[in-house]
């Protein structure tokens, strides 16, 4: 008989035995992740024989890690920075949304065939809906063009955002930002533009005219937890939404600036993390994640 594992929040996994399915998370850094707590508690709640583990994997070890999914017959894996784009070359198939976004955050292994999906954009839009905010008809300023920003932009456009103004530095993601603009223009009715982040006057004006400001960069996350792309509270207005996709630390410097400005709707990435996780959970198990239960666990954890 297998043993039932219990953690600080109650049961963190179901029955561990010779039939347990393994699911991973491959990213670097990743030890701060709440995903194992979220998924393992969900597995236990539903009585599913799965377990979820973190693997600290960067681009240099990614090919071997993806090969291991097949070799170990894992059910799949989540993928986070810096691997969301790099992983595509090692997969067999992509979902339509992943092709459109050129990014993957979820791998599903069906008898050795690895398919990449993206659930980040779904998580972003759903997390706003959870707070009574509909993306439809909204003007959004979005910073970033990486593995989180791309699906956020694409899904927001698909779900009816009126206009998306993308700001990014001219780094290795600039070409992806240009591709995002072209894809959204071709596939949706959303107006979209791309501006260099160095144009601070345009950036400031865009935020002032926006319903939503979303920072989908890694600024604010370790080791950049003392940084923010917007340091002046006067750039914000109180009726807008300020959304930071970072969720560790729970209150980022950007959020503190927005709170100082009196912004009514200031969110970290926890809601997005739960909702994108729920979409991945469904792909692996065919079951709906008990998200209310997971929220209780995460929000009751004083360490998060």
N, C-alpha and C positions, 0 to 999 in steps of 0.2 A: 504493500500500500504506500502511495506517495505521501509526502509530508506537505501540509499546508503552511505557507509562509506568511508570517504576520509582521508588519512594520509599524512605525510610529503612528500612522494614520489608519491602522486596522489592516485587514488583509491586503497585501500588495500584489498578489498573484494567485492563480488558481492552483490546481493540483500539478505539481512538477513530477513528471515521470518520463518514461521512454517515448511517449507520444506527444510531448510538449512541443508546440511550434515556437520557433525563435524569430523575433523581429528586432531589428537594430536601429540605431541612429548614428549616422556617420557625418562628423563635422569636426572643425577645429577652430577655436576651443569649444568644448561641449560639456564639461563637468558641471556647469551651473544649470543644465537643462532640467526643466520640470516635466519633460515628456515621459520619462520612465514612471514617475509618480502617477501621472495622468492615465497612461495606457494600462499599467499594471493594476491599478485600482479598478479601472473599467473592466478589464478581463475578469477580475475576481468578482466584481458585482454581478456580472452576467454568467459566471461559472464557466468561462471559456479557458481552454487549456493552451494558453499562450503566455510567453514572457517577453519583456522588452528591455534591452540593454543598450547602454551608450558605448560607442567606440570612437576614440579620439583619432580621427582620420583626416589628413589634409590631402591636397592634390597628389603629393608624391607617393602616397600609399593607396590611392583610390582604386586603381585598376585591380590590385590584389584583393582589396576589400570587396569589390563587386564580384570578382570571381568566387570569393568565399560564399557569397549568397547562394550561388549554384552548387558549389562543392558541399556545403553543409546543409543544403536543402532548406534554407531559411525561408520563411513565408514572405519576407520582404524587408524593407528598411525605409526609414526617413532619411533625407539628405538635407543638410543645411550648409551655411557658409563654411568654406569657400568652394563647395563642390557642386552647387546646383546646376551650373552650366557644364562644367567639366565632365560630369558623370554621363552625359548624354551619349558620348562616343562609345561607352561600354555596354549600352543597353540594346535590346533587340527591337523594341517598338516604343513609340510615344503616343500618348493620347493626343487628340486634336488640340486641346488647350495647351499642352506642353509644347507641341510644335509651334503654336502661335506665340507662346511666351519665350521659347528657347530656354526653358528652365524646368527642372524637375525637383520636387521635394519628397516624392513618394515612389518607391519601387515595389512592384508586386511580382512575385515569382510564381508562375503557373507551370509547374513541372519542367523547370529549367529555362523557360522563356521569361525574360525580364522586361516588364513594361513600365515606362516612366509616366508619372502623372504630376500635375501641380494642383495643390489645394490651398496655397497661400492666398490667392485672390478671393476664393470662396470664403476663407476664414475672415479676411478683412471686411468684406461686404456684410457677411452674416453678423460679425461682432458689432457693426454699426446698427444693424437691424435689431439686435438684442437690446440696444439702448434707445430704440424708437427713432432711429435716424435712417432715412432712405437715401441711397446714393443718387437716385434718379433725379435729374434736373439740377444737380449740384455742380458748382465750379470748385475744382480742387487744384491746389498747388502741391506737387509731389517732388521730393528730393530723392534722388537715387535712380539707378537703372540696372541694378543687380538682380540677384535671385529672388528677392522679396518684392522689390519695386516693380519689376516687369509684370508679374501676375496681378499685382494690385492695379496697375494701370490698365491692363487688358480686361480684367474682370469688371472693373468700375465702368469702363467704356461699354462693355457688353450689357451691363445692367442699367445703362441709361444715364450715366453722368453727362452733363451738358458740355463741360470743357475740362480738360486736364492740361495743366501747365507743368511740364517737367523741367527741373533744374538739376544740373549735374556738372561736375568738373570735367575738364577734357583729359580723362584718364583712360584706362583700358576698357572702360565700360561705355565710353562715348558712342562707339559704333553700335552697341546694343541699344542705347537710347535712341539713336537715329532709326534703327530698325523698329523699335517699339512705336515710334511716331508713324512710320510708314504702314505698319500692320494695322494700327488703330484707324488710320485714315481709310485704308482699303476695306476693312471688315466691319466698321461701325459708322454711326452718324455723329459720333462725338468729335468735337473740335479738340485738337491737340497741338501742342507746340513744345519746342525744346530750346532752352536758353542756358548759356554758361552760368554757373553759380557765381563766378567772379563778378557778374553784373549785379551788384548788390542793390542798386536802385530798382532794377526790374524785379528782382526777387522780393524786395520790400513791398512794392506796389502790387505785385501778384498776390501776396498773402493778404494784403488789405482788401482786395477785391474778391477773395475766395470764401466759400462756405466751409471748406475743409483744408487744413494744412496737414499733410502726412509726411513724416520723416521716415523713409524706408532705407536709410543708410545704417552703418554700424556705429555711427557717432553717438556716444552716450552709453555704449556697451563697453565692458572691460576690453582693452586697457584704456579706453577713451571715455570713461564714465564722468570725467570732469569737463567734457566738451559739449558744445551745442552749436548748431548752425545758425540759430537765432538767439541772440543774447539780450536783445532790447525788447522789453515787454510792450513798448508802444507800437510794435509792428503788428500786434494781434488786436482783434476786437472781441468783445465779450460774447457775441452771439455765434461765433464760429466754433468749429470742432478742431482741436489740436490732438493729433494721433501720433504716438511714437511707437514704432513696431518693436522696439527694444522692450524686454520685460525683466531684465536683470541688469541693473537694479530696478526695483519696482517703481521708484520715482526718479526719473532721469532729470538731468539738468534742464532739458527742453521743457519738461512738464512743470518744473518749478518756475521757469520764466513765464509760461502760459498762466499758471495759477496766480502769479504776481500781477498779471495783466487783468485778472478777473474773468478769464475765459470760463464759460459755463460748462463746456463739455471737453474735458481733458482725459485722454485715455492712454494707457500703456498697451503693450502687445499681448497681455494675458488673454483677453477675449478672443483675439485673432488666433493665438496659439491653441486655445481650446477648440475653436470652431474648425480650424484647418486640421487639427488632430482628429476631430470627429469624422471629417471627410476621409482621412486616411484609414481610420479605424474601420469604416464601412467597406472600403476597398479590400482590406485584408480579411475581414471576418464575415462580411455580409450583414452585420448587425449595427443597429444604431447605438452610438455611445451614450451612456446615461449622463449627459452633460450637466444637468442640475446637480447630480451627486458629485461629479468631478469639481464643479465650481465650489461646492461646500468644502471639499477637502483642500483645495488650493488656497482659497481665501481664509481658511481657518488656520493655515500654517503660518505662524508668526515669523518663521525664518525666511519667507518669500517676500 
